[in-house]
Amino acid sequence: MRQPLIAGNWKMNGTRASAEALMRAVVEGVSGTVGKAEVALCVPFVFLELGERLLAGSAVHLGAQNVCSEPGGAYTGEIAATMLKEFGCRYVICGHSERREYYGETDELIAKKLVRVTESGMRPILCVGETLEQREQGFTQTVVASQIDAIIAANGIESFAQMEIAYEPVWAIGTGRTATPEQAQEVQSFIRARLAEHDKVIAEKIRILYGGSMKAGNAAELLAMPDIDGGLVGGASLVAEEFLAICRAGDASV
Ligand code: 13P
C-alpha cells in the first residue's frame, strides 16, 4: 500500500502574513484530524524560512517549487538544492508545466534538477502531462511517455526509487476543469506500466499524484482510483479548510 501524499503547490501567491496564517492553520488542522496521508506545502522560496520554523515538529513537510540545475556558483537569481535542504525542505517540484511552458524548461534540464535534488537528500516531485491540443489529437500517452522516457534515459530507472511523479494535465491546471477519475487513472496506470517495463518493484512503489483542479469536492473520487496516490494541489491549497478537506480525503483513501 502506498501512503498517499497531499502536497500543496502555492505557486507565486501569498504575503508574509497570509503565508504564516495558512501554515499555522494547516499545522493545526493536520494535527487534529490527519494521520494516514502525508502532507506537504511547497511554498515560494522567500517563505521557506517561515516554513522551517512553523512546520517544525509538525506532521507537515516543507517543499520548494523549483531548483537550479547546477550545484552552485555564478548563477544569478538561482537557488541551489543544498540551500533548500538547509532550510528543511523534503520535497522539490521539478518540471512543472508552468516552468516548461513559461521558462522553457526541457526534459534535459529537468533531469539535471532531479539529480541535484536527490543528491542533496530531498525528493523531487516530477511533473508530467499533456496540453489540451495534444490530448485532442490523441497524443496524451506519447507526450507523457516521452517525458518519462527522457528521465529514464538521462538518470536511469533507479532514480525513480527516490522521487514522486505528479500527472498534471495542462488543460486541468487552474481551469476548474478536472480530469475525470477515469481519465486520470488511465494515464497514471499507463505511467506505472511504462516504468514497470524497466523495473517492476520501482513501478509498484512509486507514488503518482494527480494535479489539476483537485478540490475538496472531487478529491475523494480521484484518490479512490488505484493508481492515484495523492494530489498536487494548486488553488485549493491556498484555502486552509479546502486543503485540509483534501488531506482528510487522503486519509480516508487508505
Ligand atoms: P490547480 O489545482 O490550481 O489546478 O493547480 C494544479 C497544479 O498545477 C499543481 O501543481
Residues whose N, C-alpha, C, O or C-beta is under 5 A from the ligand:
A	BS01	13P	N9 A172 I173 G174 T175 G211 G212 S213 M214 L232 V233 G234 G235 A236
